[in-house]
Amino acid sequence: MDKDIVYAKSWTNNDGSVEGEVIDVIEHHITHIVGVVKIKEGRRYFLPDSPILNRRFRITNYEDFHLVNDSKVLLKIDSYGATLKCHIEKEIGYKYDPGIDILSVLLEKDINPEFSDAVMKEVMQIEEAVQDEELRNREDLRSLLTITIDGEDARDLDDAISIERIPEGYRLYVHIADVSYYVKKDSKIDKEAYKRGNSVYLFDFVVPMLPEILSNGLCSLNPNTDRLAMTVKMVIAKNGNVKEYKFYESVINSNYRLVYDDVTNFLEGKKHFYSDE
Protein backbone atom coordinates (compact mmCIF):
# COMPACT_ATOMS: atom_id res chain seq x y z
CA MET A 1 0.00 0.00 0.00
CA ASP A 2 1.00 3.63 -0.38
CA LYS A 3 4.25 4.52 1.47
CA ASP A 4 4.74 1.03 2.94
CA ILE A 5 8.34 0.23 3.85
CA VAL A 6 9.31 -3.01 2.15
CA TYR A 7 12.22 -5.41 1.79
CA ALA A 8 12.86 -6.04 -1.90
CA LYS A 9 15.46 -7.27 -4.32
CA SER A 10 16.15 -5.92 -7.81
CA TRP A 11 18.08 -7.03 -10.87
CA THR A 12 19.09 -5.69 -14.26
CA ASN A 13 18.05 -7.58 -17.40
CA ASN A 14 20.22 -8.07 -20.48
CA ASP A 15 18.43 -5.25 -22.26
CA GLY A 16 19.29 -2.83 -19.41
CA SER A 17 15.82 -2.72 -17.89
CA VAL A 18 15.53 -3.04 -14.12
CA GLU A 19 12.99 -5.20 -12.34
CA GLY A 20 12.26 -5.78 -8.67
CA GLU A 21 10.37 -8.09 -6.37
CA VAL A 22 8.91 -7.32 -2.94
CA ILE A 23 10.05 -9.96 -0.48
CA ASP A 24 8.35 -8.67 2.67
CA VAL A 25 6.51 -5.65 4.10
CA ILE A 26 8.54 -4.23 6.99
CA GLU A 27 6.12 -1.52 8.07
CA HIS A 28 2.67 -0.49 6.88
CA HIS A 29 2.26 3.26 6.52
CA ILE A 30 -1.54 3.19 6.52
CA THR A 31 -2.94 1.78 9.76
CA HIS A 32 -6.26 3.67 9.95
CA ILE A 33 -8.87 4.49 7.34
CA VAL A 34 -11.70 7.02 7.41
CA GLY A 35 -14.82 6.50 5.37
CA VAL A 36 -18.59 6.19 5.20
CA VAL A 37 -20.80 3.25 6.12
CA LYS A 38 -23.55 2.77 3.54
CA ILE A 39 -26.67 0.79 4.43
CA LYS A 40 -28.87 -0.48 1.65
CA GLU A 41 -31.65 -3.03 2.02
CA GLY A 42 -30.26 -4.05 5.39
CA ARG A 43 -26.75 -4.69 4.07
CA ARG A 44 -23.77 -2.62 5.18
CA TYR A 45 -20.66 -1.78 3.23
CA PHE A 46 -17.80 0.68 3.63
CA LEU A 47 -16.58 3.41 1.25
CA PRO A 48 -13.17 4.91 2.10
CA ASP A 49 -12.68 8.67 1.75
CA SER A 50 -9.31 8.10 0.07
CA PRO A 51 -9.62 7.03 -3.58
CA ILE A 52 -6.18 5.34 -3.49
CA LEU A 53 -7.45 2.40 -1.44
CA ASN A 54 -8.53 -0.04 -4.13
CA ARG A 55 -9.26 -2.83 -1.65
CA ARG A 56 -12.18 -4.75 -0.26
CA PHE A 57 -13.03 -4.34 3.43
CA ARG A 58 -14.27 -6.79 6.03
CA ILE A 59 -15.41 -5.04 9.17
CA THR A 60 -15.77 -7.28 12.21
CA ASN A 61 -17.68 -5.15 14.73
CA TYR A 62 -20.56 -3.37 13.03
CA GLU A 63 -22.82 -4.52 15.87
CA ASP A 64 -20.87 -2.54 18.48
CA PHE A 65 -22.15 0.75 17.04
CA HIS A 66 -25.57 2.24 16.29
CA LEU A 67 -24.79 3.27 12.73
CA VAL A 68 -27.07 4.85 10.16
CA ASN A 69 -26.62 5.32 6.44
CA ASP A 70 -23.76 7.80 5.85
CA SER A 71 -22.20 7.40 9.29
CA LYS A 72 -18.54 8.44 9.21
CA VAL A 73 -16.20 5.98 10.99
CA LEU A 74 -12.52 5.49 11.72
CA LEU A 75 -11.27 1.96 10.99
CA LYS A 76 -8.20 0.26 12.44
CA ILE A 77 -6.63 -2.27 10.04
CA ASP A 78 -6.09 -5.64 11.74
CA SER A 79 -4.68 -7.60 8.81
CA TYR A 80 -3.59 -6.78 5.26
CA GLY A 81 -4.21 -8.45 1.93
CA ALA A 82 -6.50 -8.17 -1.07
CA THR A 83 -9.21 -7.77 1.57
CA LEU A 84 -8.44 -5.57 4.58
CA LYS A 85 -9.75 -6.98 7.83
CA CYS A 86 -10.68 -4.02 10.07
CA HIS A 87 -12.64 -3.02 13.12
CA ILE A 88 -14.38 0.29 13.82
CA GLU A 89 -12.31 2.20 16.34
CA LYS A 90 -14.43 5.36 16.47
CA GLU A 91 -17.77 6.57 15.17
CA ILE A 92 -16.98 10.10 13.97
CA GLY A 93 -20.55 11.24 13.31
CA TYR A 94 -23.09 11.77 10.57
CA LYS A 95 -21.43 12.65 7.26
CA TYR A 96 -23.42 15.87 6.70
CA ASP A 97 -23.21 17.30 10.22
CA PRO A 98 -21.18 20.53 10.59
CA GLY A 99 -17.50 19.94 11.38
CA ILE A 100 -17.50 16.23 10.55
CA ASP A 101 -15.62 16.81 7.28
CA ILE A 102 -12.75 18.60 9.08
CA LEU A 103 -12.66 16.01 11.88
CA SER A 104 -12.54 13.22 9.29
CA VAL A 105 -9.51 14.76 7.57
CA LEU A 106 -7.72 15.15 10.91
CA LEU A 107 -8.29 11.54 11.92
CA GLU A 108 -7.28 10.28 8.47
CA LYS A 109 -3.96 12.13 8.89
CA ASP A 110 -3.53 10.62 12.37
CA ILE A 111 -4.17 13.96 14.10
CA ASN A 112 -6.31 13.34 17.17
CA PRO A 113 -8.05 16.43 18.62
CA GLU A 114 -8.41 14.60 21.94
CA PHE A 115 -5.80 13.52 24.46
CA SER A 116 -5.77 10.10 26.07
CA ASP A 117 -7.04 9.53 29.61
CA ALA A 118 -3.47 8.69 30.70
CA VAL A 119 -2.17 12.05 29.47
CA MET A 120 -5.04 13.99 31.04
CA LYS A 121 -4.59 12.17 34.35
CA GLU A 122 -0.97 13.33 34.40
CA VAL A 123 -2.03 16.88 33.51
CA MET A 124 -4.49 17.02 36.39
CA GLN A 125 -1.69 16.24 38.87
CA ILE A 126 0.22 19.42 37.94
CA GLU A 127 0.12 22.18 40.55
CA GLU A 128 -1.41 25.33 39.05
CA ALA A 129 0.01 27.81 41.56
CA VAL A 130 3.69 28.74 41.30
CA GLN A 131 5.40 27.21 44.33
CA ASP A 132 7.33 29.46 46.75
CA GLU A 133 10.44 27.28 46.50
CA GLU A 134 10.47 27.72 42.75
CA LEU A 135 10.17 31.49 43.13
CA ARG A 136 13.23 31.57 45.36
CA ASN A 137 15.29 29.74 42.73
CA ARG A 138 14.39 32.12 39.90
CA GLU A 139 15.05 35.72 38.93
CA ASP A 140 12.00 37.70 39.99
CA LEU A 141 11.08 40.01 37.09
CA ARG A 142 7.48 40.66 38.03
CA SER A 143 8.16 44.36 38.64
CA LEU A 144 9.13 44.91 34.99
CA LEU A 145 6.62 46.36 32.56
CA THR A 146 6.01 43.29 30.40
CA ILE A 147 3.82 42.83 27.33
CA THR A 148 2.86 40.13 24.87
CA ILE A 149 2.13 40.86 21.20
CA ASP A 150 0.14 38.26 19.26
CA GLY A 151 -2.66 37.88 16.76
CA GLU A 152 -6.13 38.84 17.90
CA ASP A 153 -7.31 35.20 17.96
CA ALA A 154 -4.17 33.78 19.64
CA ARG A 155 -4.76 31.88 22.88
CA ASP A 156 -1.32 30.44 23.59
CA LEU A 157 0.87 33.43 24.43
CA ASP A 158 4.30 31.84 24.61
CA ASP A 159 6.60 34.88 24.43
CA ALA A 160 6.75 38.33 26.01
CA ILE A 161 9.11 41.30 26.12
CA SER A 162 10.22 43.99 28.56
CA ILE A 163 12.43 46.98 27.71
CA GLU A 164 14.18 49.71 29.67
CA ARG A 165 16.03 52.78 28.41
CA ILE A 166 19.58 52.99 29.81
CA PRO A 167 22.50 55.39 29.10
CA GLU A 168 24.17 52.89 26.70
CA GLY A 169 20.94 52.32 24.77
CA TYR A 170 18.38 49.76 25.89
CA ARG A 171 18.03 46.75 28.15
CA LEU A 172 15.76 44.22 26.42
CA TYR A 173 14.25 41.15 28.08
CA VAL A 174 12.77 38.37 25.98
CA HIS A 175 10.70 35.89 27.99
CA ILE A 176 9.71 32.43 26.70
CA ALA A 177 7.20 30.31 28.63
CA ASP A 178 9.08 27.62 30.59
CA VAL A 179 7.19 24.60 29.30
CA SER A 180 9.91 22.21 30.52
CA TYR A 181 8.99 22.96 34.15
CA TYR A 182 5.55 21.41 33.60
CA VAL A 183 6.36 18.85 30.91
CA LYS A 184 8.99 16.54 32.34
CA LYS A 185 11.21 14.46 30.09
CA ASP A 186 9.75 11.05 29.16
CA SER A 187 6.44 11.81 30.89
CA LYS A 188 3.25 10.80 29.09
CA ILE A 189 2.66 14.45 28.21
CA ASP A 190 6.19 14.72 26.80
CA LYS A 191 5.83 11.58 24.68
CA GLU A 192 2.45 12.71 23.34
CA ALA A 193 3.88 16.14 22.45
CA TYR A 194 6.83 14.46 20.71
CA LYS A 195 4.44 12.30 18.72
CA ARG A 196 2.33 15.29 17.66
CA GLY A 197 5.34 17.47 16.89
CA ASN A 198 3.37 20.72 16.55
CA SER A 199 -0.02 22.32 16.93
CA VAL A 200 -2.32 22.15 13.91
CA TYR A 201 -4.17 25.34 12.97
CA LEU A 202 -7.46 24.98 11.12
CA PHE A 203 -10.10 27.42 9.93
CA ASP A 204 -11.79 28.03 13.24
CA PHE A 205 -9.97 25.97 15.87
CA VAL A 206 -6.58 24.55 16.85
CA VAL A 207 -5.49 21.02 17.65
CA PRO A 208 -2.80 21.79 20.25
CA MET A 209 0.45 19.91 20.79
CA LEU A 210 -0.15 20.13 24.55
CA PRO A 211 -3.46 19.83 26.44
CA GLU A 212 -5.32 23.12 26.67
CA ILE A 213 -4.75 23.53 30.41
CA LEU A 214 -1.05 23.82 29.52
CA SER A 215 -1.03 25.41 26.06
CA ASN A 216 -3.62 28.08 26.87
CA GLY A 217 -3.17 28.08 30.66
CA LEU A 218 -0.07 27.32 32.69
CA CYS A 219 2.32 27.69 29.73
CA SER A 220 0.63 30.79 28.34
CA LEU A 221 1.91 34.20 29.48
CA ASN A 222 -1.55 35.56 30.20
CA PRO A 223 -1.78 39.10 31.64
CA ASN A 224 -1.83 39.77 35.39
CA THR A 225 -0.76 36.20 36.20
CA ASP A 226 2.52 34.90 37.61
CA ARG A 227 4.19 32.68 35.03
CA LEU A 228 7.47 30.75 34.88
CA ALA A 229 9.72 31.68 31.98
CA MET A 230 13.15 31.38 30.44
CA THR A 231 14.55 34.88 29.94
CA VAL A 232 17.41 36.35 27.97
CA LYS A 233 18.47 39.83 29.11
CA MET A 234 20.32 41.87 26.48
CA VAL A 235 22.07 45.23 26.53
CA ILE A 236 21.59 46.78 23.10
CA ALA A 237 23.62 49.77 21.99
CA LYS A 238 22.01 52.76 20.27
CA ASN A 239 23.26 51.45 16.91
CA GLY A 240 21.38 48.16 17.49
CA ASN A 241 24.35 45.93 18.33
CA VAL A 242 23.95 43.47 21.20
CA LYS A 243 26.75 44.33 23.67
CA GLU A 244 26.05 41.65 26.28
CA TYR A 245 23.45 39.02 27.17
CA LYS A 246 22.53 36.59 29.91
CA PHE A 247 20.10 33.64 30.13
CA TYR A 248 18.29 32.57 33.28
CA GLU A 249 15.12 31.06 34.69
CA SER A 250 12.61 33.68 35.78
CA VAL A 251 9.13 34.44 37.02
CA ILE A 252 7.23 37.20 35.23
CA ASN A 253 3.83 38.85 35.31
CA SER A 254 2.64 40.26 31.99
CA ASN A 255 0.91 43.63 32.23
CA TYR A 256 -0.76 43.85 28.83
CA ARG A 257 -1.86 41.58 26.01
CA LEU A 258 -1.32 43.59 22.83
CA VAL A 259 -2.41 42.76 19.28
CA TYR A 260 -0.27 43.09 16.14
CA ASP A 261 -2.68 45.40 14.32
CA ASP A 262 -3.04 47.75 17.31
CA VAL A 263 0.73 47.96 17.78
CA THR A 264 1.25 48.68 14.08
CA ASN A 265 -1.41 51.40 14.15
CA PHE A 266 0.23 52.90 17.25
CA LEU A 267 3.67 52.98 15.60
CA GLU A 268 2.15 54.61 12.52
CA GLY A 269 0.37 57.21 14.66
CA LYS A 270 -3.11 55.89 13.92
CA LYS A 271 -3.91 54.72 17.45
CA HIS A 272 -3.10 55.85 20.97
CA PHE A 273 -2.75 53.75 24.12
CA TYR A 274 -3.74 55.21 27.45
CA SER A 275 -2.56 54.03 30.87
CA ASP A 276 -6.12 53.62 32.18
CA GLU A 277 -7.15 51.23 29.37
C-alpha positions as CSV (number, residue, x, y, z in Angstrom):
1,M,0.0,0.0,0.0
2,D,1.0,3.6,-0.4
3,K,4.2,4.5,1.5
4,D,4.7,1.0,2.9
5,I,8.3,0.2,3.9
6,V,9.3,-3.0,2.2
7,Y,12.2,-5.4,1.8
8,A,12.9,-6.0,-1.9
9,K,15.5,-7.3,-4.3
10,S,16.1,-5.9,-7.8
11,W,18.1,-7.0,-10.9
12,T,19.1,-5.7,-14.3
13,N,18.0,-7.6,-17.4
14,N,20.2,-8.1,-20.5
15,D,18.4,-5.2,-22.3
16,G,19.3,-2.8,-19.4
17,S,15.8,-2.7,-17.9
18,V,15.5,-3.0,-14.1
19,E,13.0,-5.2,-12.3
20,G,12.3,-5.8,-8.7
21,E,10.4,-8.1,-6.4
22,V,8.9,-7.3,-2.9
23,I,10.1,-10.0,-0.5
24,D,8.3,-8.7,2.7
25,V,6.5,-5.7,4.1
26,I,8.5,-4.2,7.0
27,E,6.1,-1.5,8.1
28,H,2.7,-0.5,6.9
29,H,2.3,3.3,6.5
30,I,-1.5,3.2,6.5
31,T,-2.9,1.8,9.8
32,H,-6.3,3.7,10.0
33,I,-8.9,4.5,7.3
34,V,-11.7,7.0,7.4
35,G,-14.8,6.5,5.4
36,V,-18.6,6.2,5.2
37,V,-20.8,3.2,6.1
38,K,-23.6,2.8,3.5
39,I,-26.7,0.8,4.4
40,K,-28.9,-0.5,1.7
41,E,-31.7,-3.0,2.0
42,G,-30.3,-4.1,5.4
43,R,-26.7,-4.7,4.1
44,R,-23.8,-2.6,5.2
45,Y,-20.7,-1.8,3.2
46,F,-17.8,0.7,3.6
47,L,-16.6,3.4,1.3
48,P,-13.2,4.9,2.1
49,D,-12.7,8.7,1.8
50,S,-9.3,8.1,0.1
51,P,-9.6,7.0,-3.6
52,I,-6.2,5.3,-3.5
53,L,-7.4,2.4,-1.4
54,N,-8.5,0.0,-4.1
55,R,-9.3,-2.8,-1.6
56,R,-12.2,-4.8,-0.3
57,F,-13.0,-4.3,3.4
58,R,-14.3,-6.8,6.0
59,I,-15.4,-5.0,9.2
60,T,-15.8,-7.3,12.2
61,N,-17.7,-5.1,14.7
62,Y,-20.6,-3.4,13.0
63,E,-22.8,-4.5,15.9
64,D,-20.9,-2.5,18.5
65,F,-22.1,0.8,17.0
66,H,-25.6,2.2,16.3
67,L,-24.8,3.3,12.7
68,V,-27.1,4.9,10.2
69,N,-26.6,5.3,6.4
70,D,-23.8,7.8,5.8
71,S,-22.2,7.4,9.3
72,K,-18.5,8.4,9.2
73,V,-16.2,6.0,11.0
74,L,-12.5,5.5,11.7
75,L,-11.3,2.0,11.0
76,K,-8.2,0.3,12.4
77,I,-6.6,-2.3,10.0
78,D,-6.1,-5.6,11.7
79,S,-4.7,-7.6,8.8
80,Y,-3.6,-6.8,5.3
81,G,-4.2,-8.4,1.9
82,A,-6.5,-8.2,-1.1
83,T,-9.2,-7.8,1.6
84,L,-8.4,-5.6,4.6
85,K,-9.8,-7.0,7.8
86,C,-10.7,-4.0,10.1
87,H,-12.6,-3.0,13.1
88,I,-14.4,0.3,13.8
89,E,-12.3,2.2,16.3
90,K,-14.4,5.4,16.5
91,E,-17.8,6.6,15.2
92,I,-17.0,10.1,14.0
93,G,-20.5,11.2,13.3
94,Y,-23.1,11.8,10.6
95,K,-21.4,12.7,7.3
96,Y,-23.4,15.9,6.7
97,D,-23.2,17.3,10.2
98,P,-21.2,20.5,10.6
99,G,-17.5,19.9,11.4
100,I,-17.5,16.2,10.5
101,D,-15.6,16.8,7.3
102,I,-12.7,18.6,9.1
103,L,-12.7,16.0,11.9
104,S,-12.5,13.2,9.3
105,V,-9.5,14.8,7.6
106,L,-7.7,15.1,10.9
107,L,-8.3,11.5,11.9
108,E,-7.3,10.3,8.5
109,K,-4.0,12.1,8.9
110,D,-3.5,10.6,12.4
111,I,-4.2,14.0,14.1
112,N,-6.3,13.3,17.2
113,P,-8.0,16.4,18.6
114,E,-8.4,14.6,21.9
115,F,-5.8,13.5,24.5
116,S,-5.8,10.1,26.1
117,D,-7.0,9.5,29.6
118,A,-3.5,8.7,30.7
119,V,-2.2,12.1,29.5
120,M,-5.0,14.0,31.0
121,K,-4.6,12.2,34.4
122,E,-1.0,13.3,34.4
123,V,-2.0,16.9,33.5
124,M,-4.5,17.0,36.4
125,Q,-1.7,16.2,38.9
126,I,0.2,19.4,37.9
127,E,0.1,22.2,40.6
128,E,-1.4,25.3,39.1
129,A,0.0,27.8,41.6
130,V,3.7,28.7,41.3
131,Q,5.4,27.2,44.3
132,D,7.3,29.5,46.8
133,E,10.4,27.3,46.5
134,E,10.5,27.7,42.7
135,L,10.2,31.5,43.1
136,R,13.2,31.6,45.4
137,N,15.3,29.7,42.7
138,R,14.4,32.1,39.9
139,E,15.1,35.7,38.9
140,D,12.0,37.7,40.0
141,L,11.1,40.0,37.1
142,R,7.5,40.7,38.0
143,S,8.2,44.4,38.6
144,L,9.1,44.9,35.0
145,L,6.6,46.4,32.6
146,T,6.0,43.3,30.4
147,I,3.8,42.8,27.3
148,T,2.9,40.1,24.9
149,I,2.1,40.9,21.2
150,D,0.1,38.3,19.3
151,G,-2.7,37.9,16.8
152,E,-6.1,38.8,17.9
153,D,-7.3,35.2,18.0
154,A,-4.2,33.8,19.6
155,R,-4.8,31.9,22.9
156,D,-1.3,30.4,23.6
157,L,0.9,33.4,24.4
158,D,4.3,31.8,24.6
159,D,6.6,34.9,24.4
160,A,6.8,38.3,26.0
161,I,9.1,41.3,26.1
162,S,10.2,44.0,28.6
163,I,12.4,47.0,27.7
164,E,14.2,49.7,29.7
165,R,16.0,52.8,28.4
166,I,19.6,53.0,29.8
167,P,22.5,55.4,29.1
168,E,24.2,52.9,26.7
169,G,20.9,52.3,24.8
170,Y,18.4,49.8,25.9
171,R,18.0,46.7,28.1
172,L,15.8,44.2,26.4
173,Y,14.3,41.1,28.1
174,V,12.8,38.4,26.0
175,H,10.7,35.9,28.0
176,I,9.7,32.4,26.7
177,A,7.2,30.3,28.6
178,D,9.1,27.6,30.6
179,V,7.2,24.6,29.3
180,S,9.9,22.2,30.5
181,Y,9.0,23.0,34.1
182,Y,5.6,21.4,33.6
183,V,6.4,18.8,30.9
184,K,9.0,16.5,32.3
185,K,11.2,14.5,30.1
186,D,9.7,11.0,29.2
187,S,6.4,11.8,30.9
188,K,3.3,10.8,29.1
189,I,2.7,14.4,28.2
190,D,6.2,14.7,26.8
191,K,5.8,11.6,24.7
192,E,2.5,12.7,23.3
193,A,3.9,16.1,22.4
194,Y,6.8,14.5,20.7
195,K,4.4,12.3,18.7
196,R,2.3,15.3,17.7
197,G,5.3,17.5,16.9
198,N,3.4,20.7,16.6
199,S,0.0,22.3,16.9
200,V,-2.3,22.2,13.9
201,Y,-4.2,25.3,13.0
202,L,-7.5,25.0,11.1
203,F,-10.1,27.4,9.9
204,D,-11.8,28.0,13.2
205,F,-10.0,26.0,15.9
206,V,-6.6,24.6,16.8
207,V,-5.5,21.0,17.6
208,P,-2.8,21.8,20.2
209,M,0.4,19.9,20.8
210,L,-0.1,20.1,24.6
211,P,-3.5,19.8,26.4
212,E,-5.3,23.1,26.7
213,I,-4.7,23.5,30.4
214,L,-1.1,23.8,29.5
215,S,-1.0,25.4,26.1
216,N,-3.6,28.1,26.9
217,G,-3.2,28.1,30.7
218,L,-0.1,27.3,32.7
219,C,2.3,27.7,29.7
220,S,0.6,30.8,28.3
221,L,1.9,34.2,29.5
222,N,-1.5,35.6,30.2
223,P,-1.8,39.1,31.6
224,N,-1.8,39.8,35.4
225,T,-0.8,36.2,36.2
226,D,2.5,34.9,37.6
227,R,4.2,32.7,35.0
228,L,7.5,30.8,34.9
229,A,9.7,31.7,32.0
230,M,13.2,31.4,30.4
231,T,14.6,34.9,29.9
232,V,17.4,36.4,28.0
233,K,18.5,39.8,29.1
234,M,20.3,41.9,26.5
235,V,22.1,45.2,26.5
236,I,21.6,46.8,23.1
237,A,23.6,49.8,22.0
238,K,22.0,52.8,20.3
239,N,23.3,51.4,16.9
240,G,21.4,48.2,17.5
241,N,24.4,45.9,18.3
242,V,23.9,43.5,21.2
243,K,26.8,44.3,23.7
244,E,26.1,41.6,26.3
245,Y,23.5,39.0,27.2
246,K,22.5,36.6,29.9
247,F,20.1,33.6,30.1
248,Y,18.3,32.6,33.3
249,E,15.1,31.1,34.7
250,S,12.6,33.7,35.8
251,V,9.1,34.4,37.0
252,I,7.2,37.2,35.2
253,N,3.8,38.8,35.3
254,S,2.6,40.3,32.0
255,N,0.9,43.6,32.2
256,Y,-0.8,43.9,28.8
257,R,-1.9,41.6,26.0
258,L,-1.3,43.6,22.8
259,V,-2.4,42.8,19.3
260,Y,-0.3,43.1,16.1
261,D,-2.7,45.4,14.3
262,D,-3.0,47.7,17.3
263,V,0.7,48.0,17.8
264,T,1.2,48.7,14.1
265,N,-1.4,51.4,14.2
266,F,0.2,52.9,17.3
267,L,3.7,53.0,15.6
268,E,2.1,54.6,12.5
269,G,0.4,57.2,14.7
270,K,-3.1,55.9,13.9
271,K,-3.9,54.7,17.5
272,H,-3.1,55.9,21.0
273,F,-2.7,53.8,24.1
274,Y,-3.7,55.2,27.5
275,S,-2.6,54.0,30.9
276,D,-6.1,53.6,32.2
277,E,-7.1,51.2,29.4
